[in-house]
């Protein structure tokens, strides 16, 4: 009698292990696309944080009035009274 009970429990344990293995594989296959999507969003977030840091440093740089004036002069070809602007071609070499 114990021999039959032992065989039944052994078969039951094997079936439970197979079923749990099936569930694990099923969950892994289901989670794979989610992990890939998380990876994509992490990369996107890193790029945006990097861009944010660059913009913060640029804002800090332009917060200084002297640097702001310098940028205005360079980008918009502005000059203060008494200054003259010389525009050189891009391929100009000294």
Secondary structure, 3 states (H helix, E strand, C coil): CHHHHHHHHHHHHHHHHHHHHHHHHHHHHHHHHHHHHHHHHHHHHHHHHHHHHHHHHHHHHHHCHHHHHHHHHHHHCCCCCCCCCCCCCCCCCC
